[in-house]
Amino acid sequence: MAGIKSFKKSFGKKPEGERLERIEKSSNSTNGKFQNVQPTAVSPDDVSMITVLKDFMTRPKSVRPSAELPNVKTDLSQISSDKPVIVWFGHSSYFIDFNGYRILVDPVFSGNASPVKFFGKSFRGADKYEVDDFPEIDLLILTHDHYDHLDYPSIMKLKSKVKKIVTSLGVGAHLEYWGLEKMGITELDWWEDKRINEKLKITAAPARHFSGRGTTRFATLWSSFILEFSAYKIYIGGDSGYSQQFKEIGRRFGPFDLAFMECGQYNENWPEIHMFPEQAVTAAKDLNAKIAIPVHWGKFTLSIHSWNEPVKRFVASAKKSGQQYVVPKIGEPYKLGEDFNQETWWNFEEKY
């Protein structure tokens, strides 16, 4: 019975009251539903659900790695540097430590990218970190409310460790429903900003995507975020299809010292809501990013491409265009601005 109750609660809650009033006043919503800056289809009109299901049923074994992914177990409480240190945990979960200020983005550590155990199971090697491995988190950033970014079990376990939360407008309805209202939840509409402290400001920016848990879509916003430290600018990409908004963000805030670029779970059946790897490189160039880290791959199978196709295509395109990049192993620290021993760790013999 407790499991059923938890399952139902994981769907969250729709915005209402003052939060809904704020959404309805937003220039990015129509009749209480958020819209992308440019027309965007979740899937093209000529793609049927039967086609999507058929593609998933016939996808190759290579959608999952045949061996454990190379990984590093880092003591996150012992990171200390006067430069931002990045630790990626696969998919879109990553940790930023700058002078002891700790930021966690889209944590998913329950082992699944969905509320059910039979879909979206994490890869071996990408499941080495749990909530217990984390020190206190000064700032939790949640880009949007999809299950592979907003993970109910992980959020519930993190409750006692998180000091502040910044998320997209409307997502706070889920968080308050789950009992996180005392943690200082800030919800931002696109182009709104929040001064976190004297050294950090965060701004929400457009992304080309959608939102929804269960059957409800577009009730909450989806965003990218800009972190402005005293000496560094970091772009938090979230989920997004390619659009001219990357150039606009680059014009307003660039250049960026580092940009986390969505790169994975793409498909011709939904070409406007996720970027293909080559588009992710183009977007990094649009942002004027000095270093790009491809994320949204390497942990879950949510599409039909090979598990390491995103990074192979991204690296090939980045080399061709002159875009600098870093692809750390799961859990491997990367100190921004320092030389990095880049290994092609994603290339190993597949045995199926």
C-alpha positions in Angstrom: 0.0 0.0 0.0 2.9 2.4 0.8 4.4 1.7 -2.6 1.1 2.6 -4.4 0.8 5.8 -2.4 4.4 6.8 -3.2 3.8 6.0 -6.9 0.7 8.2 -7.0 2.5 11.0 -5.2 5.4 10.9 -7.7 3.1 12.4 -10.3 3.1 15.6 -8.4 0.4 18.3 -8.5 -0.8 20.9 -10.9 -0.2 24.6 -10.2 -3.2 26.3 -8.6 -4.0 29.5 -6.6 -1.5 32.3 -6.7 1.0 30.2 -8.6 -1.6 29.5 -11.4 -2.4 33.3 -11.5 1.2 34.1 -12.0 1.4 31.5 -14.8 -1.7 32.9 -16.5 -0.1 36.4 -16.4 3.2 35.1 -18.0 3.9 36.3 -21.5 5.0 32.7 -22.2 1.6 31.1 -21.5 -1.7 31.0 -23.2 -4.8 30.0 -21.1 -2.5 28.6 -18.4 -0.4 26.5 -20.8 3.2 27.4 -21.5 4.4 27.8 -25.1 7.7 27.7 -26.8 9.1 30.8 -28.4 8.7 29.3 -31.8 6.2 26.7 -33.0 7.3 23.3 -31.7 5.7 19.9 -32.1 6.4 17.2 -29.6 6.3 14.9 -32.6 5.6 15.6 -36.3 2.0 15.2 -37.5 2.9 12.3 -39.8 4.5 10.2 -37.0 1.9 7.9 -35.3 2.2 6.3 -31.9 2.3 3.0 -33.7 5.4 4.1 -35.6 7.1 5.2 -32.3 6.2 1.9 -30.5 7.4 -0.2 -33.5 10.8 1.6 -33.5 11.2 1.0 -29.8 10.3 -2.6 -30.1 12.9 -3.2 -32.8 15.7 -1.0 -31.5 19.2 -2.6 -31.4 20.9 -4.2 -28.4 23.5 -1.4 -28.6 21.1 1.1 -27.0 22.6 -0.2 -23.7 26.4 -0.7 -23.1 27.4 -4.4 -23.0 29.8 -3.7 -20.1 30.0 -1.5 -17.0 30.8 2.1 -17.9 34.2 3.4 -16.7 33.6 5.5 -13.6 35.3 7.2 -10.7 34.0 7.4 -7.1 34.9 10.9 -5.9 34.5 12.1 -2.3 32.2 15.1 -3.1 32.7 16.5 0.4 36.4 16.9 -0.1 36.4 19.0 -3.3 38.1 22.3 -2.7 39.2 24.7 -5.4 39.2 28.4 -6.3 37.9 27.3 -9.8 34.6 25.5 -10.5 34.9 21.8 -10.2 32.4 19.7 -12.3 31.3 16.1 -11.6 28.9 14.5 -14.0 26.8 11.4 -13.0 25.4 10.5 -16.4 22.4 11.9 -18.2 21.6 15.4 -16.9 22.7 15.1 -13.3 25.8 17.0 -12.3 27.5 18.7 -9.4 29.3 22.0 -9.3 31.6 23.0 -6.5 33.1 26.5 -6.5 35.0 27.6 -3.4 32.9 25.3 -1.3 29.6 26.5 -2.7 27.8 23.3 -3.9 25.3 23.2 -6.7 23.4 20.1 -7.8 21.5 19.9 -11.1 18.6 17.6 -12.0 19.5 14.7 -9.6 18.2 11.3 -10.6 19.7 8.6 -8.4 16.8 6.2 -8.0 18.0 3.9 -10.7 15.2 4.7 -13.2 14.2 7.6 -15.4 10.6 6.9 -14.9 8.1 6.1 -12.0 8.1 2.5 -13.1 11.0 0.0 -12.7 10.7 -1.6 -16.1 11.5 1.5 -18.1 14.5 3.8 -18.1 16.8 1.6 -16.0 20.3 3.1 -15.4 23.4 1.6 -17.0 26.0 -0.3 -15.0 28.7 2.1 -14.0 26.3 5.1 -14.2 24.6 3.9 -10.9 27.5 4.3 -8.5 26.3 7.4 -6.8 23.4 7.7 -4.3 22.0 10.6 -2.3 24.0 9.4 0.7 27.2 10.3 -1.2 26.4 14.0 -1.2 27.3 16.6 1.3 24.9 19.5 2.0 23.7 21.2 -1.2 23.6 25.0 -1.1 21.6 25.2 -4.3 19.5 22.6 -6.1 18.6 23.5 -9.7 15.7 21.7 -11.4 15.3 22.6 -15.1 11.8 21.0 -15.7 9.5 18.4 -14.4 10.1 15.4 -16.6 11.0 12.2 -14.7 14.5 12.0 -16.0 15.2 15.4 -14.5 12.8 15.6 -11.5 13.1 12.3 -9.7 10.7 11.9 -6.8 12.6 9.3 -4.8 15.9 11.3 -5.1 14.2 14.6 -4.1 12.6 13.0 -1.1 16.0 11.7 0.1 17.7 15.0 -0.6 15.2 17.0 1.5 17.4 17.2 4.6 20.5 18.2 2.6 19.2 21.1 0.4 19.3 24.7 1.5 17.8 26.5 -1.6 16.0 25.5 -4.8 15.7 27.3 -8.1 13.4 25.9 -10.7 11.1 26.8 -13.6 7.8 28.6 -13.0 5.1 26.1 -11.9 7.5 23.3 -10.8 7.2 24.5 -7.2 3.7 22.9 -7.1 5.2 19.5 -7.2 7.9 20.4 -4.6 5.4 21.8 -2.1 3.1 18.8 -2.6 6.2 16.7 -1.6 6.9 18.8 1.5 9.8 20.9 0.4 8.1 24.3 0.9 10.5 25.3 3.7 13.6 25.1 1.5 13.3 28.5 -0.1 11.9 27.6 -3.5 12.4 30.2 -6.2 10.5 29.8 -9.5 11.6 31.8 -12.5 9.9 32.7 -15.7 12.1 33.1 -18.8 14.5 36.1 -18.5 13.8 36.5 -14.8 16.8 36.3 -12.4 17.5 35.8 -8.8 20.5 37.0 -6.8 21.5 34.0 -4.7 24.3 35.7 -2.8 26.9 38.4 -3.4 28.8 36.1 -5.7 26.1 34.3 -7.7 23.2 35.3 -9.8 21.0 32.9 -11.7 18.8 33.7 -14.7 16.2 31.5 -16.4 16.3 31.4 -20.2 14.2 29.8 -22.9 14.5 26.2 -24.0 12.7 24.5 -26.8 10.9 21.6 -25.1 7.8 20.8 -23.1 6.8 19.6 -19.6 4.5 17.1 -18.0 4.1 14.3 -15.5 1.3 11.7 -16.1 -1.1 13.0 -18.8 -0.6 16.7 -18.1 1.6 18.7 -20.4 2.7 22.4 -20.6 1.3 23.3 -17.1 4.8 24.0 -15.8 7.7 25.8 -17.6 10.9 24.2 -18.9 14.1 26.3 -18.9 17.8 26.6 -19.3 19.7 28.6 -16.7 22.7 31.0 -16.6 25.0 31.0 -13.6 26.9 34.2 -13.2 29.7 34.0 -10.6 32.1 36.8 -9.9 34.6 35.4 -12.4 32.8 32.7 -14.4 29.7 32.2 -16.5 28.1 28.7 -16.8 25.2 27.7 -19.0 22.9 25.0 -17.7 21.2 23.6 -20.8 18.3 21.5 -19.6 16.4 19.8 -22.5 16.0 21.7 -25.7 15.6 21.3 -29.4 17.7 23.6 -31.5 16.4 27.2 -32.0 17.6 30.8 -32.6 17.3 31.3 -28.8 20.8 30.0 -28.4 22.1 33.0 -30.3 19.9 35.3 -28.3 21.2 33.9 -25.0 24.8 34.1 -26.3 24.2 37.8 -27.3 22.8 38.7 -23.9 25.1 36.7 -21.6 28.1 35.3 -23.6 30.8 34.3 -23.7 30.4 31.4 -21.4 33.3 29.7 -19.7 31.3 26.4 -19.8 28.1 25.1 -21.3 26.3 21.9 -20.5 24.7 20.9 -23.9 21.9 18.4 -24.2 23.1 15.7 -26.5 21.2 12.4 -26.5 17.7 10.8 -26.7 17.1 12.4 -30.1 15.2 10.8 -32.9 13.6 11.8 -36.2 10.2 11.1 -34.6 10.7 14.0 -32.2 13.2 16.3 -34.0 12.1 19.6 -32.5 12.3 18.9 -28.8 15.8 17.4 -28.5 19.0 18.3 -30.3 21.0 16.0 -32.6 24.7 16.0 -31.6 25.7 18.3 -34.5 23.0 20.8 -33.4 24.3 20.7 -29.9 27.8 21.8 -31.2 26.2 24.5 -33.3 24.3 25.7 -30.2 27.5 25.8 -28.1 29.0 28.0 -30.9 25.9 30.2 -30.8 26.4 30.6 -27.0 30.0 31.5 -27.5 31.0 28.7 -25.1 34.7 28.2 -24.4 34.1 24.6 -23.3 31.1 22.4 -23.9 30.2 19.3 -22.0 27.6 17.0 -23.8 25.0 15.6 -21.4 21.6 13.8 -21.5 23.3 10.6 -22.5 25.3 7.8 -20.8 22.9 6.7 -18.2 19.4 5.8 -19.6 17.9 4.5 -22.8 15.1 6.8 -23.8 15.5 6.6 -27.6 16.7 4.1 -30.2 20.2 5.2 -31.0 23.3 3.4 -29.7 24.2 4.4 -26.1 27.5 6.1 -27.2 26.4 7.4 -30.6 25.6 10.9 -29.1 29.2 11.5 -27.8 30.8 10.0 -30.9 28.9 12.4 -33.2 29.3 15.3 -30.8 33.1 14.9 -30.6 33.4 14.5 -34.4 31.4 17.6 -35.0 33.2 19.6 -32.3 36.6 18.7 -33.8 35.4 19.7 -37.2 34.1 23.1 -36.1 36.8 23.9 -33.6 34.6 23.8 -30.5 36.5 22.8 -27.4 34.9 20.1 -25.2 35.3 17.9 -22.2 33.7 14.5 -21.7 34.6 13.3 -18.2 33.9 9.8 -17.0 31.0 9.2 -14.7 32.1 10.7 -11.4 35.4 12.1 -12.7 36.1 15.6 -11.5 36.9 18.3 -14.1 38.4 21.6 -12.9 37.3 24.4 -15.2 40.1 26.1 -17.0 42.7 23.5 -16.4 44.2 20.9 -18.8 42.2 17.7 -18.9 43.4 14.3 -19.9 40.6 13.4 -22.3 40.2 9.7 -22.8 37.8 8.2 -25.3 36.4 6.0 -22.5 33.2 5.5 -24.4 35.0 3.4 -27.0 35.3 -0.2 -25.8 34.6 -3.5 -27.3 30.9 -4.3 -27.3 30.0 -8.0 -26.6 26.4 -8.8 -26.9 
